[in-house]
Amino acid sequence: MNSFTGAFSIYEILRILIPGFYFVLMLENVFSNISKKINCGSIDTYPTLLFIIISIVLGAMLYAMDIPRWFKKCYSTLPSNLIKENKDELVLLGLAEDNSRRPFEDIYYQFYYSRQSPLIFKTEIQSGFFHLLMTMSFIGIIIIIIHATVMALSIPFRDYYFINLFITIISVIGTIIIYKVKLRYSWKRNYEEFVDNLKKEKCKKK
């Protein structure tokens, strides 16, 4: 369990650092070229510590935004959506609402996190990559808009534009592949195991 927790923590940290570092790197290039264009001097160099701090702050902000959650209703096999869709069935299996904001979802996640680490780890890895690539896609689209706007002012940095465009396309494709090929089935399987567990508990009570 400790090895799982350690790996998971490192993975979460990377989900903060990678988007933050990339976003700051792209923004620094934009600001540097703008400063040269308007003859304000170059800002190509600044303290490494400042770069790291800004990367962490921006990365943490993007992590907290939980961008995939914006499209929650689009994920047909997301357990919370399946719970809402099959609420009547769950009631028949013995679930009862309490005073919590999401009573059925709370019970599901209690079951989910009570399982053995290897069973959770696979879904968490898939979900983690999904979150990371969707965040990178979001950053890439923002940078494309910024690049297009600044290039309209005849400020040249086409190399960075095409690098970002390539990374954005890869991130979007990766997001779609992970969801379509892996994650949606993992979510559905986890929900079905939850329902099976409820059925077993109901049979024991009889």
C-alpha positions in Angstrom: 0.0 0.0 0.0 2.9 2.4 0.8 4.4 1.8 -2.6 1.1 2.5 -4.2 0.6 5.7 -2.2 4.2 6.8 -3.0 3.8 6.2 -6.8 0.4 7.9 -6.7 1.8 11.0 -4.9 4.6 11.4 -7.4 2.2 11.0 -10.3 -0.1 13.8 -8.8 3.0 16.0 -8.5 3.8 15.5 -12.2 0.3 16.4 -13.1 1.0 19.8 -11.5 4.5 20.4 -12.7 4.3 19.3 -16.4 1.3 21.6 -17.4 2.7 24.4 -15.2 6.2 24.2 -16.7 4.9 24.0 -20.3 2.4 26.9 -19.8 5.1 29.2 -18.3 7.6 28.2 -21.1 5.2 29.1 -23.8 4.1 32.3 -22.1 7.7 33.3 -21.5 8.4 33.0 -25.3 5.4 35.1 -26.1 6.4 37.9 -23.7 10.0 37.8 -24.8 9.1 38.3 -28.4 6.6 41.1 -27.6 9.3 42.9 -25.5 11.8 42.7 -28.4 9.1 43.9 -30.9 8.4 47.0 -28.8 12.0 47.6 -27.9 11.6 47.0 -24.2 14.7 44.8 -24.0 14.8 41.0 -23.7 13.3 39.0 -20.8 14.9 35.8 -22.0 16.7 35.3 -18.7 15.3 35.4 -15.2 15.9 33.5 -12.0 15.4 29.8 -12.3 13.7 29.9 -8.8 11.1 32.3 -10.1 10.4 30.1 -13.1 9.9 27.1 -10.8 7.6 29.0 -8.5 5.4 30.4 -11.3 5.3 26.9 -12.9 4.1 25.3 -9.6 1.5 28.1 -9.0 0.1 27.9 -12.5 0.2 24.1 -12.5 -1.6 23.9 -9.1 -4.3 26.3 -10.4 -4.8 24.2 -13.5 -4.9 21.0 -11.4 -7.5 22.6 -9.1 -9.6 23.7 -12.1 -10.2 19.9 -12.8 -10.8 20.6 -16.5 -12.2 17.1 -17.3 -14.9 17.7 -14.8 -16.3 20.5 -17.1 -17.4 17.8 -19.5 -18.7 15.4 -16.8 -22.1 14.9 -18.5 -20.4 13.8 -21.7 -18.9 10.6 -20.0 -21.7 8.1 -20.4 -19.9 5.4 -18.2 -18.7 7.7 -15.5 -19.9 6.0 -12.2 -21.6 9.2 -11.0 -23.6 9.4 -14.2 -24.5 5.7 -14.0 -25.6 6.1 -10.4 -28.0 8.9 -11.4 -29.2 6.9 -14.4 -29.8 3.8 -12.3 -30.9 5.4 -9.0 -34.1 3.4 -8.8 -32.3 0.1 -9.2 -29.8 1.0 -6.5 -32.7 1.8 -4.1 -34.1 -1.6 -4.7 -30.7 -3.1 -3.9 -30.9 -1.5 -0.4 -29.2 1.9 -0.8 -30.9 4.6 1.2 -30.3 8.4 0.9 -28.8 10.1 3.9 -28.1 13.8 4.6 -24.9 14.0 2.6 -24.8 15.9 -0.7 -24.1 12.9 -2.8 -25.2 9.9 -0.8 -25.0 7.2 -3.5 -21.8 8.5 -4.9 -20.2 8.5 -1.4 -21.2 4.9 -0.9 -19.7 4.0 -4.3 -16.4 5.7 -3.5 -16.2 4.0 -0.1 -16.5 0.7 -2.0 -14.0 1.8 -4.7 -11.3 2.8 -2.3 -11.8 -0.3 -0.1 -10.6 -2.5 -2.9 -7.0 -3.8 -3.2 -4.4 -1.4 -4.5 -3.7 -3.1 -7.9 -7.4 -2.9 -8.8 -7.5 0.8 -8.1 -4.1 1.6 -9.5 -5.0 0.7 -13.1 -8.0 3.0 -13.2 -6.1 5.8 -11.4 -3.3 5.7 -13.9 -5.7 5.8 -16.8 -7.6 8.6 -15.2 -4.4 10.5 -14.4 -3.2 10.4 -18.0 -6.7 11.5 -19.1 -6.6 14.5 -16.8 -3.0 15.4 -17.8 -3.6 15.2 -21.5 -6.9 17.1 -21.3 -5.2 19.8 -19.3 -2.4 19.9 -21.9 -5.0 20.2 -24.6 -6.6 23.1 -22.8 -3.2 24.9 -22.4 -2.4 24.2 -26.1 -5.6 25.7 -27.3 -5.1 28.8 -25.1 -1.5 29.2 -26.5 -2.7 28.7 -30.1 -5.1 31.6 -29.6 -2.4 33.8 -28.0 0.1 32.9 -30.8 -2.5 33.7 -33.5 -3.3 37.0 -31.9 0.3 38.0 -31.5 1.4 36.9 -35.0 -1.4 39.1 -36.3 0.8 41.9 -35.0 3.7 40.6 -37.1 5.7 39.2 -34.2 7.6 36.2 -35.5 7.8 32.9 -33.5 6.5 30.3 -35.9 8.8 27.6 -34.5 7.1 27.7 -31.1 3.7 28.0 -32.8 4.2 24.7 -34.7 5.8 23.0 -31.6 2.7 23.9 -29.6 0.3 22.9 -32.4 2.0 19.5 -32.6 1.8 19.0 -28.8 -1.8 20.1 -28.7 -2.8 17.7 -31.5 -1.0 14.8 -29.7 -2.7 15.7 -26.4 -6.2 15.8 -28.0 -5.7 12.5 -29.8 -4.2 10.9 -26.6 -7.2 12.2 -24.6 -9.7 10.6 -27.0 -7.8 7.3 -27.2 -7.5 6.9 -23.5 -11.2 7.6 -22.9 -12.5 5.6 -25.9 -10.2 2.6 -25.6 -9.5 2.3 -21.8 -11.1 4.6 -19.3 -14.8 4.4 -20.2 -14.6 0.6 -19.9 -12.7 0.8 -16.5 -15.4 3.1 -15.2 -18.2 0.8 -16.3 -16.4 -2.2 -14.9 -15.9 -0.5 -11.5 -19.6 0.4 -11.4 -20.7 -3.1 -12.3 -18.5 -4.5 -9.5 -20.1 -2.0 -7.1 -23.6 -3.2 -8.1 -22.5 -6.9 -7.9 -21.2 -6.2 -4.4 -24.6 -4.6 -3.4 -26.4 -7.7 -4.7 -24.2 -10.0 -2.7 -24.8 -7.9 0.5 -28.5 -8.0 -0.2 -28.4 -11.8 -0.5 -26.5 -12.1 2.8 -29.2 -10.1 4.6 -32.0 -12.5 3.4 
